Amino acid sequence: MRLLVTRPEPDAARTVQVLRQRGHEVLVTPLLSMQTIEADFAGPYDAVLMTSANAARALLTHRRADELTRLPVFTVGVRSADAAREAGFGEVASADGALSELVALVTGRFAGSVGRLLYLAGEDRAGDLAGELSAHGIAVDTVVIYRAVAAESLPADLVRALVNARLDGALHYSRRSVTTLIELSRSADVLDAVLDLAHYCLSEEIAVPLRKAGAERISVAPRPLEAALIGLL
């Protein structure tokens, strides 16, 4: 298949490698770039929470990185767990799922405790991790440590590929990247070509903007894991 990947680097490069090994042609067009925020926070904390590998990457240059990486970290999935290890965390626990699985994992460890947890988050995020854990009596400080900056226009090579029908489908890893693709393709007058593609989404939440825009060929991964998403192809 001829596939479009719009996720940010460095994740895009890893995805492209997997797809090309499976014989797919890939056009890589990151529509979001990650920007680190010099966040400040208090403490002390009993553990760190992450729902994205981008949080671990942002922590690498933070002045309190050495302090935090000595704490246990709880991540939403395998990729964020790998990124946490690469950032220097020694004790890493992955929920291997979505936000609900992470809530269950953290609740099982900290329900009834008096401590406080630090959630290193992105500026745009789905769900309310701190709120859900608060319902279980777990105190969480949410600190925004990175933001996703959207592209201002579609690259010319992507516009040409859409106009000339040189793509069969697109893989989607975040709702923000989907909404950016829809908005920019509308501005470039190629929205119909985008909606005609087969769309493969990591979750139902990510598929929502595509359904609202009129896309009909949408497949959603049975679990929010990249292997499950690629398995749809």
N, C-alpha and C positions, 0 to 999 in steps of 0.2 A: 504493500500500500504506500501511497504518497501522503505523508503525515506532516502536520504542523504542530510544533511544540513552542509554546509561548512563555513557559515558566522562566524565572530568573536564573542567571548563573550563580553559583557553579552547578546547581542541580540540573539545569538544562543539558549540560555536556554529558553528565552521567546517564540521563535518560536517552539521549541520542545514541550513545554507545550501545546501550541495550537494544534499542530498536534496530539499529543498523546490523547488529549481529544476527538479528532475526530476519534480515533480508528486506527491511522497509527502507524506503527513501524518506529523508527527513529534511524539512526546512525549519531551521531554528531562528525564531524571532522573539527574543525576550521582550515583553511589553511592560515589565516592571523591573526596577532596579532597587536593591536594598541599600538603605542609608542608616548607618549606626547613629543612635542618639546617646549623648553623654548623660545618661540618667543618674540621678542621685537617689539614695534610699538609706534607710536607717539600719535596723537590725538590733540585736543579733537574731539569726534565723536558724531553724532546725533543719530546713531542707529547701531545695530549689525546685521549681516547677517550670516545665517548658512544653509548649505545644507546637514548636517549629524549630527546625535546624537553624534557622536564621538567628534565633535568640542566642544559641551557643556560639555562632560565629561573631555576633556583635559583642559578646562577653570577652572575646579574646583580647581586645584592646582596652578593656575597662580597668581602671586603677585598682578595683577590688576583686579582680579575677582570681588571684591566688587564694584569697580568703574564701570566696564562694565555692571554688572547685574542691575545697576540702570537705564540703557538705555533701550529703546524699542528694541526688537529683532524680526526679520522677518525670518521665517524658511520655508523650502521647503515643509514639510509635517507634519503629525500628530505626528510621532515618534520623529522627531527632536524638535518639539514644546514641547512635554512632557519632553524630556531631558533638554531643556532650562529651563522649570519651576523647574525641580529637581535641576538644577544648581543655582537657585536663582533669575532668571529673573521674574519680576512681570508683565511686559507688553509684551505679546507674541502674535504675529500674524502669522498664518500658511497659506501658499498658497494652501495646500491640493492638491498638484500635482507634477509637474516636474519643471525644471529650468525656462521654459517659463512662467509658472503661477507665480513663484516667481518674475520674472522680471516685470510682469504686476502689481503685488501687490505693489512692492516697487516703481515702476514708478508712480502709482496712488497716492502714499503718498508724494514722494519727487521731482517729476519732476518740474523744475523751481526754486527749492530751491538752496541756496548757500552752504549748509552744506556738510559734508563729512561722509561717512559710512565706517564701518569696517567689512570686510568679513573674518571670521575665517574659514580657509579652510584646506583640507587635501593635502598632498604632491602630490597624484595622484587624479585627478578629471576630470570629463567629463564636457565639456562646458566651456564657458568663461563668468561667471556672471559679473565680473567687466567691461569687454568689452561691453557686451550688455547694461548694465546700463549707461556706458559712452556715448553710442549712443543717450541716452535720456538726456544727460547733467548732469548726476548724478556722482559725484566723489566717487570712492571706493578704499580703500586700502586693498589689498589682503594679508593676513598674514597666513602663514602655521603654524598651531598649533599642528598637529599630522601627523603621517605617518603610513601606513600599512606595516608590515614586513611579507614577505611570508615565509612559511615553506620550509625547504630544501629537504624534502622527504615526500612521503605518509606514514601515519601510517600503521603499519602492519595489524591492524584489518580492515582497509579499503581495503587494497590490497587483503586480504583473502575474504572479502565480494564480491569484484569484480570478483575474480577468480572463486569463487563458485556460482556466479550468485544469490547472496542473496539480491540484491537491484533491485527495479523496476524503481525508478526515483530519480531525484535530483532537489532541489530548489536552484535558483541562485539569489543573491541579488546585486552583483557587477561584473563588467567586470573583475576587477583584480582577484577576486576569481576564476572566470571561466578560465582565462588564466593560473593561477597557477595550477588549477586542470588538465588542458590539458598538461601542461609542465611536471608536476610531474608524471602523469599517463603514459606519453610517456617514461619517464626515468625508470619507474617500469615495463614497458612492459604490461600495462593493459589498454592502450588507447582504444583499440577496445571495451573492456567491458564498458568503460565509455560512448563511443559514442553510444552504443546500448541502453543506458538507455533512459527513457522519461525525457526530460528536461523542467523545468518550470522556466521562466525568468521574472524578475520584469519589464524589458523594452526590446525593440528591440535592443538597443545598447548593452545590456548585452548578447544577443543571438548571436551577430556577430561572436565572436571567435568559438562558437560551430558550426555554419553553415560553416565557413571556414575549420574547422577540419573534417567535414563530418557527423556530427550528423543529423539525419533525423526527429526524433520525438521531435519537439520543440514547446512549447506553450508559448505565451507571454501575460502577464497580460494586460487587456484593459486599466488599469490605474496603475501608478507606486506606488501602495499601497499594503501592505502585505495582507490585506483582499482580494483584487482582485487576488493576486497571489495564495493564498490558495484556492480561489474559483475555480481555474482551475482544481483542483485535482478531 
